[in-house]
Amino acid sequence: MTTTPDLAIRLRRASFNRALAQADLRMIETLLARDAILVAGTDSAVLAGRKAQMLAWRREFAAAERLIYTRTPGTIIASAVEPIAMEHGQWQGVLASTGEPQASIPPNGGKAAKTG
């Protein structure tokens, strides 16, 4: 059985994936917490805060050949103490024009994300 925090996080992740696919900056802005932190998987760059992430997504969406990223949670562990959770799963980046995979982390590697 899926727990309430688990389901809420999965639904929010699905909304974020949809917003990325549609290059919907307004939706992304509503989904990101003001103090959200993203650590890029490619170079470990830290994007601290909603504003920094919005600038990065604007640049990404303006690229001539942009990627569409999809993050799929496998396991979600919600903290009993803090309003945060740990996601473990997969992510993939495909070319927007062709759907051709460009980057991914397979099931045996996985991705981790803190959600809060």
C-alpha positions as CSV (number, residue, x, y, z in Angstrom):
1,M,0.0,0.0,0.0
2,T,1.3,3.5,-0.9
3,T,1.4,5.9,2.1
4,T,0.0,9.4,1.9
5,P,3.4,11.2,1.8
6,D,4.7,8.7,-0.7
7,L,1.6,9.2,-3.0
8,A,1.8,13.0,-2.6
9,I,5.5,13.0,-3.6
10,R,4.9,10.7,-6.6
11,L,2.1,13.0,-7.8
12,R,4.2,16.1,-7.4
13,R,7.1,14.4,-9.3
14,A,4.7,13.5,-12.1
15,S,3.5,17.1,-12.3
16,F,7.2,18.3,-12.4
17,N,8.0,15.8,-15.1
18,R,5.0,17.1,-17.1
19,A,6.0,20.7,-16.6
20,L,9.6,19.9,-17.8
21,A,8.2,18.1,-20.9
22,Q,6.0,21.1,-21.7
23,A,8.6,23.7,-20.8
24,D,6.0,25.2,-18.5
25,L,8.0,27.6,-16.3
26,R,4.9,28.8,-14.4
27,M,4.1,25.3,-13.3
28,I,7.7,24.6,-12.3
29,E,7.8,27.8,-10.3
30,T,4.7,26.8,-8.4
31,L,6.1,23.3,-7.7
32,L,9.5,24.5,-6.4
33,A,9.9,25.5,-2.8
34,R,11.4,29.0,-2.3
35,D,14.5,27.4,-0.8
36,A,14.8,24.4,-3.1
37,I,18.3,23.0,-3.7
38,L,19.2,21.1,-6.9
39,V,22.6,19.3,-7.3
40,A,23.1,18.7,-11.0
41,G,23.8,15.1,-11.9
42,T,26.2,16.0,-14.6
43,D,28.7,18.3,-12.8
44,S,27.4,18.4,-9.2
45,A,26.7,22.2,-9.6
46,V,24.5,23.5,-6.8
47,L,21.5,25.6,-7.7
48,A,20.3,27.1,-4.4
49,G,16.8,28.5,-4.3
50,R,13.8,28.7,-6.7
51,K,15.2,31.8,-8.5
52,A,18.5,30.0,-9.4
53,Q,16.6,26.9,-10.7
54,M,14.2,29.1,-12.7
55,L,17.1,30.7,-14.5
56,A,18.6,27.3,-15.3
57,W,15.3,26.0,-16.6
58,R,14.8,29.2,-18.8
59,R,18.3,28.6,-20.3
60,E,17.5,24.9,-20.8
61,F,14.2,25.6,-22.5
62,A,15.8,28.2,-24.8
63,A,18.4,25.7,-26.1
64,A,18.3,24.9,-29.8
65,E,18.2,21.2,-29.0
66,R,16.8,20.8,-25.5
67,L,16.5,17.7,-23.4
68,I,13.3,16.5,-21.7
69,Y,14.1,15.1,-18.3
70,T,12.0,12.5,-16.6
71,R,12.7,11.4,-13.0
72,T,10.9,8.3,-11.8
73,P,10.8,7.5,-8.1
74,G,11.3,3.9,-7.1
75,T,11.5,4.1,-3.3
76,I,10.4,7.1,-1.2
77,I,11.3,7.4,2.5
78,A,9.5,10.2,4.3
79,S,11.1,11.6,7.5
80,A,9.1,11.2,10.6
81,V,10.9,14.2,12.1
82,E,11.3,16.8,9.3
83,P,9.2,17.8,6.3
84,I,11.6,16.0,3.9
85,A,11.8,12.7,2.1
86,M,14.5,10.7,0.2
87,E,13.7,9.5,-3.3
88,H,15.6,6.8,-5.0
89,G,14.8,5.9,-8.6
90,Q,15.7,6.6,-12.2
91,W,16.1,9.6,-14.4
92,Q,16.5,10.0,-18.2
93,G,17.1,12.9,-20.6
94,V,15.8,12.6,-24.2
95,L,16.1,14.9,-27.1
96,A,12.9,17.0,-27.3
97,S,12.9,16.7,-31.1
98,T,13.3,13.0,-31.5
99,G,12.9,11.3,-28.1
100,E,16.3,9.8,-28.5
101,P,17.9,9.0,-25.1
102,Q,20.9,11.2,-24.3
103,A,21.5,10.6,-20.6
104,S,20.2,8.2,-18.0
105,I,20.8,6.5,-14.8
106,P,19.7,2.9,-15.0
107,P,17.9,0.9,-12.2
108,N,21.2,-0.6,-11.0
109,G,22.7,2.9,-10.5
110,G,19.7,4.9,-9.5
111,K,19.2,8.6,-8.6
112,A,18.6,10.1,-5.2
113,A,16.7,13.2,-4.4
114,K,15.6,14.9,-1.2
115,T,12.1,16.3,-1.4
116,G,10.8,18.7,1.1
